[in-house]
Amino acid sequence: MKKFFLLFLGFSFVFTSCSKDDNSIKNGETPDPNADDVTVQNFMWQAMNLWYFWQADVNDLADDRFATDAAYTEFLQTYDDPESFYRDILLYSEDRFSEVYEDYAELVNNLSGVSKSNGLEFGLVRLSNSDDIFGYVQYIVADSDASTKDIQRGDLFTRVDGVQLTVNNYINLLFGNNDTYTLGMAYISGNTIYDDTKAVELTKIENQAEDPIYITETFDVSGTKVGYLMYNRFLSSFNEDLNDVFAQFKADGVTELVLDMRYNPGGSVNTARLLSSMIYGTNTTDVFIRQRWNDKIQSQLSEDYLTDYFANTTGVSAINTLNLSRVFVLATYGSASASELVMNGLAPYIDVIHIGETTRGKNEFSITLVDDEANAFIYSSDREDEINPDNLWGLQPLVGRNENADGFYDYTSGLAPDIALPEDLTNLGVLGDINEPLLARALQEISGVGAKKDFTVQMKAESFTSSRLQTPLKDNMYLDKPLPTTLSIQ
């Protein structure tokens, strides 16, 4: 059996300790396998036993689960497939978002906005009383393969390579290893979806990068300068670009903001903090969020580390803030994680007027774990050479929850809109155009002028559909400030 001690060395944060070792977190004894064929499973168990938010609620992750190393080894050898071991054995029943990758490099690239992609962003809807589904195009990533093809926002498709999409095959057909596939397009007439003869071939490109700042505009609405930002991911590599957007808003005299996160699945917690500071203000004594970890981690982290405050700098340059008293947020079921964090973190300080649909309901954050035992399994780009070359699996488990300054965190069922306005699949509109339904509704609220159209209309597609399907998230809300990462084995 072995003990783990996380030592806080070389960090400016102050940590508490409950062991005789100064500045350390004690994990206690953990089993040690006595076989060579369980390397991956052992890494997964050790990492999850230490960091997983629901560690105390998963019986097979219990600290006293195994009486001997032999019993532990036998347990690991029972599961041949690492992914099944992770998903079926180690995850808590309420966990909807923890992920696993066979190659951690794919995970790291994904979190930095780089992936193998054709650039088509879409939603999926299940047809009523059927297992059949159809897709609708939400937007096209710039400079992608899809951007060169005859396909655009609002287009529908029902087939991939001639095969009807169903609840049983869509993941393999759309998110599988097929680099090139052909979409069979469709159209709506009345309340019926019909297959079209049109087909569009798309090819996934390696290292496809996505700029999360999709659209920025400044509108003059009855004499009021209104900033509009469509922001599609929280990527820390674009923090300076994001700050530049707000510098332009300030130069334009913006006094109202419409923040469009309807398709934003999340990302960096720190970027969410920076964006919120650009909206509300740079008072570094105002609490943005507080972290809640599992018991073995929570009790040994200092309050300074657990609390994130609004920022006055990106780390490179001073924050450009609008100092707003309210913000209009366009959010839907496609809005999750760090998007919801911005809404919840701002709520104690300013009016957050949510237009759209109930959000996804992801209030947990994650960290990236790899087989680097000497670094407490935490991935660090500076330690690539220290990762076990015989085990490249990467984990992105949920390790904590965030609560706002008022202590609120309970939105696992999503954040409900103040103004309910689902997207109309028969009239999605042009993103960034003042007549696009959700943006138009926000501008109507700002101007106080009567609506040009009936904004209470519900999604017309409801008459022939039953539910939207959750597509695999591109992201998790991940913690990206330094963690205690030096491990001493005793």
C-alpha positions as CSV (number, residue, x, y, z in Angstrom):
1,M,0.0,0.0,0.0
2,K,1.2,3.5,-0.6
3,K,0.5,7.0,0.6
4,F,0.2,10.2,-1.4
5,F,1.1,13.7,-0.2
6,L,0.4,16.7,-2.4
7,L,3.1,19.2,-1.6
8,F,2.5,22.9,-2.4
9,L,5.9,24.0,-3.7
10,G,6.7,27.1,-5.7
11,F,3.1,28.6,-5.7
12,S,2.1,32.0,-4.4
13,F,-1.2,30.6,-3.0
14,V,-1.5,29.9,0.7
15,F,-2.8,26.4,1.6
16,T,-3.8,24.8,4.9
17,S,-2.7,21.4,6.1
18,C,-4.0,18.7,8.3
19,S,-0.9,16.5,8.5
20,K,2.3,16.8,10.2
21,D,3.9,17.8,6.9
22,D,3.8,21.6,6.3
23,N,1.8,22.7,3.3
24,S,0.7,19.3,2.2
25,I,-2.5,17.4,1.4
26,K,-2.6,13.9,2.7
27,N,-4.6,11.4,0.6
28,G,-4.0,8.4,2.9
29,E,-3.1,4.9,1.9
30,T,-4.0,3.6,-1.5
31,P,-3.6,0.1,-2.9
32,D,-0.7,-0.8,-5.2
33,P,-1.2,-3.4,-7.9
34,N,1.1,-6.3,-8.2
35,A,0.7,-7.0,-11.9
36,D,1.8,-5.3,-15.1
37,D,-1.3,-5.6,-17.2
38,V,-3.4,-3.1,-15.3
39,T,-1.4,0.1,-15.9
40,V,-4.3,2.1,-17.4
41,Q,-6.9,0.9,-15.0
42,N,-4.6,1.6,-12.0
43,F,-4.0,5.2,-13.2
44,M,-7.7,5.8,-13.6
45,W,-8.5,4.4,-10.1
46,Q,-5.7,6.3,-8.4
47,A,-6.5,9.6,-10.1
48,M,-10.3,9.3,-9.5
49,N,-9.8,8.2,-5.9
50,L,-7.9,11.4,-5.2
51,W,-9.7,14.1,-7.3
52,Y,-13.2,12.9,-8.3
53,F,-16.0,15.1,-6.9
54,W,-18.2,12.1,-6.0
55,Q,-15.4,9.9,-4.8
56,A,-17.2,9.3,-1.5
57,D,-20.4,8.2,-3.3
58,V,-18.8,5.6,-5.6
59,N,-18.4,2.3,-3.7
60,D,-15.5,1.1,-5.9
61,L,-13.6,4.3,-5.3
62,A,-13.8,4.1,-1.5
63,D,-10.6,4.4,0.4
64,D,-11.2,1.1,2.2
65,R,-12.6,-0.7,-0.8
66,F,-9.7,-3.2,-1.0
67,A,-8.2,-5.1,2.0
68,T,-5.1,-6.1,0.1
69,D,-3.1,-5.2,-2.9
70,A,-4.0,-8.6,-4.4
71,A,-7.7,-7.9,-4.1
72,Y,-7.1,-4.5,-5.8
73,T,-5.2,-6.1,-8.6
74,E,-7.9,-8.7,-9.2
75,F,-10.5,-6.0,-9.3
76,L,-8.5,-4.1,-12.0
77,Q,-7.9,-7.2,-14.1
78,T,-11.7,-7.9,-14.3
79,Y,-12.1,-5.0,-16.8
80,D,-10.3,-5.3,-20.1
81,D,-11.6,-2.1,-21.7
82,P,-10.3,1.0,-20.0
83,E,-13.1,3.2,-21.3
84,S,-15.8,0.9,-20.0
85,F,-13.9,0.6,-16.7
86,Y,-14.0,4.4,-16.4
87,R,-17.5,5.0,-17.6
88,D,-19.3,2.0,-16.0
89,I,-17.4,1.5,-12.8
90,L,-15.8,4.8,-11.7
91,L,-18.5,7.4,-12.5
92,Y,-21.3,8.4,-10.2
93,S,-24.8,8.0,-11.5
94,E,-25.5,11.7,-11.5
95,D,-22.4,12.5,-13.6
96,R,-23.3,13.5,-17.1
97,F,-20.1,15.2,-18.2
98,S,-16.9,13.5,-17.1
99,E,-14.9,12.4,-20.2
100,V,-12.1,10.0,-21.1
101,Y,-9.7,10.0,-24.1
102,E,-7.5,7.2,-25.4
103,D,-4.9,9.9,-26.3
104,Y,-4.5,12.8,-23.9
105,A,-3.2,15.0,-26.7
106,E,-6.6,15.0,-28.3
107,L,-8.1,16.2,-25.1
108,V,-5.5,18.9,-24.6
109,N,-6.0,20.1,-28.2
110,N,-9.8,20.1,-27.7
111,L,-9.5,22.3,-24.7
112,S,-7.4,24.8,-26.6
113,G,-9.9,25.1,-29.4
114,V,-8.0,22.8,-31.8
115,S,-9.6,19.6,-33.1
116,K,-10.2,17.4,-36.0
117,S,-13.3,18.9,-37.5
118,N,-15.2,19.8,-40.7
119,G,-16.4,23.0,-39.1
120,L,-20.1,22.2,-39.1
121,E,-21.9,23.1,-35.9
122,F,-25.4,21.6,-35.6
123,G,-28.2,20.5,-33.3
124,L,-30.1,17.2,-33.4
125,V,-33.8,16.6,-32.9
126,R,-35.7,13.4,-32.5
127,L,-38.8,13.0,-34.5
128,S,-42.0,12.3,-32.6
129,N,-43.0,8.7,-32.0
130,S,-39.8,7.5,-33.8
131,D,-36.1,6.7,-33.3
132,D,-35.3,8.8,-36.4
133,I,-33.6,12.2,-35.9
134,F,-32.6,15.1,-38.1
135,G,-30.0,17.7,-37.8
136,Y,-30.1,21.5,-38.3
137,V,-27.1,23.7,-39.0
138,Q,-26.5,26.3,-36.3
139,Y,-23.4,27.9,-37.7
140,I,-20.2,27.3,-39.8
141,V,-16.7,27.7,-38.4
142,A,-14.7,30.1,-40.4
143,D,-11.9,28.7,-42.6
144,S,-13.2,25.2,-42.3
145,D,-14.1,22.6,-44.9
146,A,-17.8,23.4,-44.3
147,S,-17.2,27.0,-45.0
148,T,-16.2,26.1,-48.6
149,K,-19.4,24.0,-49.2
150,D,-23.0,24.7,-50.2
151,I,-24.4,24.5,-46.6
152,Q,-25.5,27.3,-44.2
153,R,-27.3,28.1,-41.0
154,G,-30.8,26.7,-41.0
155,D,-30.2,23.9,-43.5
156,L,-31.6,20.5,-42.4
157,F,-30.2,17.0,-42.9
158,T,-31.6,13.5,-42.2
159,R,-29.0,11.0,-43.5
160,V,-25.2,10.3,-43.4
161,D,-23.8,8.4,-46.4
162,G,-27.4,7.4,-47.3
163,V,-28.2,6.0,-43.8
164,Q,-31.1,7.6,-41.9
165,L,-29.9,9.1,-38.6
166,T,-31.4,7.5,-35.5
167,V,-30.9,7.7,-31.8
168,N,-28.8,4.5,-32.1
169,N,-26.4,5.4,-34.9
170,Y,-25.9,9.2,-34.8
171,I,-22.9,9.2,-32.6
172,N,-21.0,6.7,-34.8
173,L,-22.1,8.4,-38.1
174,L,-21.5,12.0,-37.1
175,F,-18.8,11.7,-34.4
176,G,-17.0,8.5,-35.3
177,N,-13.8,7.9,-37.1
178,N,-15.1,8.6,-40.6
179,D,-13.1,11.6,-41.7
180,T,-15.3,12.2,-44.7
181,Y,-19.1,11.7,-44.9
182,T,-22.0,12.9,-47.1
183,L,-25.0,14.6,-45.6
184,G,-28.4,13.9,-47.2
185,M,-30.2,17.3,-46.9
186,A,-33.9,17.8,-46.1
187,Y,-36.5,20.5,-46.0
188,I,-39.7,21.4,-44.1
189,S,-43.1,21.8,-45.8
190,G,-46.0,22.4,-43.5
191,N,-45.3,20.3,-40.4
192,T,-43.4,17.6,-42.3
193,I,-39.7,17.0,-43.0
194,Y,-38.9,15.6,-46.5
195,D,-35.7,14.2,-47.8
196,D,-34.0,16.3,-50.5
197,T,-31.9,15.1,-53.4
198,K,-29.2,17.6,-52.4
199,A,-26.1,16.1,-50.8
200,V,-23.1,17.8,-49.2
201,E,-19.8,16.1,-48.6
202,L,-17.7,17.2,-45.7
203,T,-14.2,16.3,-44.6
204,K,-12.7,16.7,-41.1
205,I,-9.4,18.6,-41.0
206,E,-6.7,18.0,-38.5
207,N,-5.9,20.9,-36.2
208,Q,-9.0,22.8,-37.1
209,A,-8.9,25.9,-34.9
210,E,-12.0,27.8,-33.9
211,D,-12.0,31.5,-33.0
212,P,-14.6,31.7,-30.2
213,I,-15.3,35.4,-30.9
214,Y,-17.8,34.7,-33.8
215,I,-19.5,38.1,-34.2
216,T,-19.0,41.5,-32.7
217,E,-21.2,44.5,-33.6
218,T,-22.2,47.8,-32.2
219,F,-25.8,48.9,-32.9
220,D,-27.4,52.3,-32.4
221,V,-30.9,51.5,-30.9
222,S,-32.9,54.7,-30.4
223,G,-29.8,56.6,-29.5
224,T,-28.4,53.9,-27.3
225,K,-25.1,52.2,-28.2
226,V,-25.6,48.4,-27.9
227,G,-22.7,46.0,-28.1
228,Y,-23.4,42.5,-29.5
229,L,-21.0,39.6,-28.9
230,M,-21.6,36.1,-30.1
231,Y,-19.1,34.1,-28.1
232,N,-18.9,30.3,-28.8
233,R,-16.3,28.9,-26.4
234,F,-14.3,30.0,-23.4
235,L,-10.7,29.6,-24.6
236,S,-7.9,31.2,-22.6
237,S,-5.7,31.6,-25.7
238,F,-8.1,34.3,-26.9
239,N,-8.3,36.3,-23.7
240,E,-6.5,39.2,-25.1
241,D,-8.7,39.2,-28.2
242,L,-11.7,39.2,-26.0
243,N,-10.4,42.1,-24.0
244,D,-9.8,44.0,-27.3
245,V,-13.4,43.5,-28.2
246,F,-14.4,45.3,-25.0
247,A,-11.9,48.0,-25.7
248,Q,-13.7,48.6,-29.0
249,F,-17.1,48.6,-27.2
250,K,-15.8,51.2,-24.8
251,A,-14.5,53.3,-27.7
252,D,-17.9,53.0,-29.4
253,G,-19.7,54.3,-26.2
254,V,-21.5,51.1,-25.5
255,T,-23.9,51.2,-22.5
256,E,-25.9,48.1,-23.1
257,L,-24.6,44.6,-24.0
258,V,-26.2,41.5,-25.7
259,L,-24.0,38.5,-24.9
260,D,-24.9,35.6,-27.3
261,M,-23.9,32.2,-25.8
262,R,-26.7,30.1,-27.3
263,Y,-24.2,27.5,-28.6
264,N,-21.4,27.9,-26.1
265,P,-20.6,24.6,-24.3
266,G,-18.1,26.1,-21.9
267,G,-14.4,26.0,-21.3
268,S,-12.0,28.0,-19.1
269,V,-13.2,29.1,-15.6
270,N,-10.6,31.9,-15.6
271,T,-11.9,33.1,-19.0
272,A,-15.4,33.2,-17.6
273,R,-14.1,35.3,-14.7
274,L,-12.4,37.7,-17.1
275,L,-15.4,38.1,-19.3
276,S,-17.6,38.7,-16.3
277,S,-15.1,41.4,-15.2
278,M,-15.3,43.0,-18.6
279,I,-19.1,43.2,-18.2
280,Y,-19.5,44.2,-14.5
281,G,-16.3,45.7,-13.2
282,T,-12.8,45.2,-11.8
283,N,-13.3,45.3,-8.1
284,T,-11.0,42.5,-6.9
285,T,-12.6,42.2,-3.5
286,D,-16.0,41.2,-5.1
287,V,-16.4,37.4,-5.1
288,F,-17.1,35.9,-8.5
289,I,-17.3,32.2,-7.5
290,R,-16.3,29.8,-4.7
291,Q,-15.1,26.2,-5.4
292,R,-16.4,23.1,-3.7
293,W,-14.2,20.0,-4.0
294,N,-14.5,16.5,-2.5
295,D,-14.0,16.3,1.3
296,K,-10.4,15.1,1.1
297,I,-9.4,18.1,-1.0
298,Q,-11.8,20.8,0.3
299,S,-10.7,20.7,3.9
300,Q,-7.1,21.3,3.0
301,L,-7.4,24.2,0.5
302,S,-7.2,27.7,1.8
303,E,-10.1,30.1,1.4
304,D,-7.8,32.3,-0.8
305,Y,-7.5,29.4,-3.2
306,L,-11.1,28.4,-3.1
307,T,-12.4,31.9,-3.9
308,D,-12.2,33.6,-7.3
309,Y,-12.7,37.3,-7.4
310,F,-13.4,39.6,-10.2
311,A,-10.2,40.6,-12.1
312,N,-8.6,43.9,-13.1
313,T,-6.1,42.3,-15.4
314,T,-6.0,39.4,-17.9
315,G,-2.5,38.6,-16.7
316,V,-1.1,40.6,-19.6
317,S,-3.1,43.8,-19.8
318,A,-5.7,45.8,-17.9
319,I,-9.3,44.7,-18.1
320,N,-11.5,46.8,-20.4
321,T,-14.7,46.9,-18.4
322,L,-18.1,48.4,-19.4
323,N,-19.2,48.6,-15.7
324,L,-22.8,47.6,-16.7
325,S,-25.7,47.3,-14.3
326,R,-27.4,44.8,-16.6
327,V,-26.6,42.4,-19.4
328,F,-28.9,40.6,-21.9
329,V,-27.8,37.0,-22.4
330,L,-29.0,34.8,-25.2
331,A,-28.8,31.2,-24.0
332,T,-30.4,27.9,-24.9
333,Y,-30.0,24.2,-24.2
334,G,-26.7,24.5,-26.0
335,S,-25.4,26.9,-23.4
336,A,-23.5,25.1,-20.6
337,S,-20.7,25.1,-18.1
338,A,-18.7,28.3,-18.2
339,S,-21.6,30.0,-20.0
340,E,-23.8,29.3,-17.1
341,L,-21.0,30.2,-14.7
342,V,-21.0,33.8,-16.2
343,M,-24.7,34.1,-15.7
344,N,-24.7,32.7,-12.2
345,G,-21.5,34.6,-11.1
346,L,-22.9,38.0,-12.4
347,A,-26.4,37.5,-10.9
348,P,-25.6,38.8,-7.3
349,Y,-24.3,42.1,-8.8
350,I,-26.2,43.0,-11.9
351,D,-29.5,42.1,-13.7
352,V,-28.9,39.2,-16.0
353,I,-31.8,39.1,-18.5
354,H,-31.8,35.6,-20.0
355,I,-33.6,35.3,-23.3
356,G,-34.0,32.0,-25.0
357,E,-34.4,28.5,-23.4
358,T,-33.4,26.7,-20.2
359,T,-29.7,26.0,-20.3
360,R,-27.9,22.6,-20.0
361,G,-27.4,22.6,-16.3
362,K,-23.7,22.0,-15.8
363,N,-22.4,23.5,-12.6
364,E,-19.3,21.4,-12.1
365,F,-15.7,22.0,-13.2
366,S,-13.0,19.6,-14.2
367,I,-9.3,19.2,-14.5
368,T,-7.1,17.2,-17.0
369,L,-5.5,14.1,-15.5
370,V,-2.8,12.0,-17.1
371,D,-0.5,9.2,-16.0
372,D,2.1,11.4,-14.3
373,E,2.0,10.2,-10.7
374,A,4.8,12.5,-9.6
375,N,2.6,15.5,-10.5
376,A,-0.5,14.1,-8.7
377,F,-1.8,13.0,-12.2
378,I,-2.4,16.6,-13.2
379,Y,-1.5,17.4,-16.8
380,S,1.2,20.1,-17.3
381,S,2.6,21.0,-20.7
382,D,6.0,21.4,-19.0
383,R,6.0,17.8,-18.0
384,E,5.2,16.0,-21.3
385,D,8.3,13.9,-20.9
386,E,7.2,12.7,-17.4
387,I,3.9,11.2,-18.6
388,N,4.0,7.4,-18.7
389,P,4.8,6.6,-22.4
390,D,3.1,3.2,-22.0
391,N,-0.2,4.9,-21.0
392,L,-1.4,7.9,-23.0
393,W,-5.0,7.9,-21.7
394,G,-6.4,11.2,-20.5
395,L,-9.2,11.9,-18.1
396,Q,-11.4,15.0,-17.8
397,P,-13.4,14.2,-14.7
398,L,-15.7,16.6,-12.7
399,V,-13.8,17.5,-9.6
400,G,-15.8,20.3,-8.1
401,R,-18.8,22.7,-8.2
402,N,-18.9,26.5,-8.3
403,E,-21.2,28.6,-6.3
404,N,-21.8,32.4,-6.7
405,A,-21.3,35.1,-4.1
406,D,-24.8,34.4,-2.7
407,G,-24.0,30.7,-2.3
408,F,-26.2,29.5,-5.2
409,Y,-25.1,26.5,-7.2
410,D,-28.2,24.3,-7.6
411,Y,-28.9,24.6,-11.3
412,T,-28.3,21.0,-12.5
413,S,-31.7,21.3,-14.3
414,G,-30.5,24.4,-16.1
415,L,-31.1,28.1,-15.7
416,A,-34.6,29.1,-16.8
417,P,-35.0,32.1,-19.1
418,D,-36.6,35.3,-18.0
419,I,-38.0,35.7,-21.6
420,A,-38.8,32.3,-23.1
421,L,-38.1,32.3,-26.8
422,P,-36.9,29.0,-28.4
423,E,-35.3,29.1,-31.7
424,D,-37.7,28.5,-34.6
425,L,-36.2,25.8,-36.8
426,T,-38.3,27.2,-39.7
427,N,-36.8,30.7,-39.3
428,L,-33.5,30.7,-37.5
429,G,-32.5,34.0,-39.0
430,V,-29.0,35.4,-39.7
431,L,-26.7,35.5,-36.7
432,G,-25.8,39.1,-35.8
433,D,-28.6,40.6,-37.9
434,I,-31.0,42.9,-35.9
435,N,-33.9,40.9,-37.3
436,E,-32.7,37.6,-36.0
437,P,-35.4,36.6,-33.5
438,L,-33.4,36.3,-30.2
439,L,-31.3,39.4,-30.9
440,A,-34.3,41.3,-32.0
441,R,-36.1,40.5,-28.8
442,A,-33.2,41.8,-26.7
443,L,-33.1,45.0,-28.8
444,Q,-36.8,45.4,-28.2
445,E,-36.3,45.2,-24.5
446,I,-33.5,47.8,-24.7
447,S,-35.4,50.2,-26.9
448,G,-38.8,49.8,-25.2
449,V,-40.4,49.9,-28.6
450,G,-43.1,47.4,-29.5
451,A,-42.1,44.3,-31.2
452,K,-42.0,44.2,-35.0
453,K,-43.1,40.6,-34.9
454,D,-44.8,38.2,-32.5
455,F,-41.9,37.2,-30.1
456,T,-44.1,34.8,-28.1
457,V,-44.1,32.3,-30.9
458,Q,-42.8,28.9,-29.8
459,M,-40.6,26.6,-31.8
460,K,-42.7,25.5,-34.7
461,A,-40.8,22.3,-35.0
462,E,-42.4,21.1,-31.8
463,S,-45.4,20.0,-33.9
464,F,-43.3,17.3,-35.5
465,T,-40.5,16.7,-33.0
466,S,-40.4,15.4,-29.5
467,S,-37.0,16.2,-28.0
468,R,-33.5,17.5,-28.7
469,L,-30.6,15.1,-28.3
470,Q,-27.5,16.0,-26.4
471,T,-24.6,16.0,-28.8
472,P,-21.1,15.3,-27.4
473,L,-19.7,18.4,-25.8
474,K,-16.6,19.9,-27.2
475,D,-15.7,21.2,-23.8
476,N,-15.8,20.9,-20.1
477,M,-15.6,23.8,-17.6
478,Y,-12.1,23.3,-16.6
479,L,-10.0,24.9,-13.9
480,D,-6.9,26.6,-15.3
481,K,-5.2,28.2,-12.4
482,P,-2.2,26.5,-10.7
483,L,-3.0,23.5,-8.5
484,P,-0.9,21.7,-5.9
485,T,1.0,19.3,-8.2
486,T,4.1,18.0,-6.6
487,L,3.6,14.5,-5.2
488,S,5.7,12.7,-2.6
489,I,5.2,9.0,-2.2
490,Q,5.9,7.6,1.3
